[in-house]
Amino acid sequence: MQVFTGFKGFDWDSGNREKNVRKHKVYWWECEEVFFNQPLYVHKDEKHSTAEERFYTLGRTNASRFLFIVFTQRKNHIRIISARDMHKKERTVYIEKAKKDSTI
């Protein structure tokens, strides 16, 4: 899925930045790291794409923390909506897909 056409950075809402730390102990810089690490799996979030197109991604930070991030693309910036640690099932799916993709 081509999401990052002309990507120039991140657009942060201070409320979302603080909410992610308060609720999930995920810092803004960890979210940004995920988008620069491989593998990164991005999917369209059909269920929540009513007002604007939303996506979710499964990825890892530089410290190998597995994160589930919901975001939207506004012009040429990624706007993080929420971020949390992957649930066990999501982590399992991510690891299995990464193993499969690494043999291609």
C-alpha positions as MATLAB code, in Angstrom:
seq = 'MQVFTGFKGFDWDSGNREKNVRKHKVYWWECEEVFFNQPLYVHKDEKHSTAEERFYTLGRTNASRFLFIVFTQRKNHIRIISARDMHKKERTVYIEKAKKDSTI';
ca = [
       0.000    0.000    0.000;
       1.486    3.361   -1.022;
       0.809    5.731    1.857;
       3.953    7.815    2.037;
       3.901    9.644   -1.293;
       5.826   12.878   -0.788;
       6.200   12.238    2.953;
       7.875   15.207    4.661;
       7.394   14.550    8.354;
       4.929   14.259   11.203;
       2.080   16.495   12.305;
       1.392   16.144   16.030;
      -1.622   17.212   18.035;
      -0.388   17.941   21.578;
      -3.473   16.244   23.047;
      -2.733   12.988   21.221;
       0.929   13.190   22.149;
       0.066   13.428   25.841;
      -2.757   10.864   25.649;
      -0.439    8.204   24.229;
       2.038    8.750   27.055;
      -0.627    8.876   29.757;
      -2.700    5.899   28.599;
      -0.108    3.655   26.971;
       3.318    5.012   27.966;
       4.241    5.476   24.306;
       6.290    8.584   23.513;
       6.022   10.576   20.277;
       9.580    9.803   19.247;
       8.924    6.053   19.550;
       5.982    6.408   17.148;
       8.142    8.225   14.637;
      10.881    5.599   14.867;
       8.442    2.887   13.791;
       8.003    4.484   10.358;
      11.743    4.254    9.656;
      12.218    0.625   10.717;
      11.541   -2.538    8.759;
       9.449   -4.489    8.540;
       6.553   -2.059    8.656;
       3.071   -3.302    7.829;
       0.472   -0.666    6.938;
      -3.217   -1.382    6.426;
      -6.223    0.790    5.703;
      -8.561    1.090    8.693;
     -11.857    0.733    6.815;
     -13.958    0.680    9.975;
     -12.733    4.067   11.215;
     -12.246    5.851    7.879;
     -15.513    7.759    7.876;
     -14.475   11.420    8.237;
     -10.990   10.875    6.791;
      -8.936    7.959    5.534;
      -7.194    6.215    8.436;
      -4.507    3.584    8.547;
      -2.926    1.382   11.157;
       0.555    0.019   11.229;
       2.393   -2.744   13.004;
       6.042   -1.944   13.542;
       8.985   -1.767   15.928;
      10.923    1.006   17.583;
      14.720    1.215   17.600;
      14.591   -0.593   20.964;
      12.452   -3.387   19.383;
       9.245   -2.329   21.138;
       6.290   -3.650   19.121;
       3.746   -0.871   18.481;
       0.284   -0.651   16.949;
      -0.227    2.869   15.589;
      -3.322    4.480   14.090;
      -2.646    7.444   11.821;
      -3.883    9.519    8.945;
      -2.037   11.269    6.166;
      -2.639   15.017    5.902;
      -1.092   16.483    2.807;
       2.519   15.296    3.069;
       2.588   14.640    6.829;
       1.701   11.650    8.968;
      -0.618   12.545   11.846;
      -0.547   10.001   14.664;
      -3.960    9.431   16.224;
      -3.108    6.756   18.769;
      -0.337    4.351   19.674;
      -0.065    1.375   22.005;
       1.902   -1.808   22.473;
       0.802   -4.628   20.197;
      -1.421   -7.238   21.770;
       0.011  -10.756   21.905;
      -1.912  -11.898   18.808;
      -0.812   -8.826   16.810;
       2.807   -9.403   17.825;
       2.578  -13.054   16.778;
       1.138  -12.088   13.377;
       3.842   -9.434   12.931;
       6.687  -11.824   13.780;
       5.349  -14.617   11.570;
       4.848  -12.258    8.612;
       8.337  -10.801    9.126;
       9.845  -14.307    9.123;
       7.970  -15.206    5.946;
       8.918  -11.961    4.188;
      12.591  -12.299    5.116;
      12.845  -15.512    3.081;
      11.655  -13.871   -0.134;
];
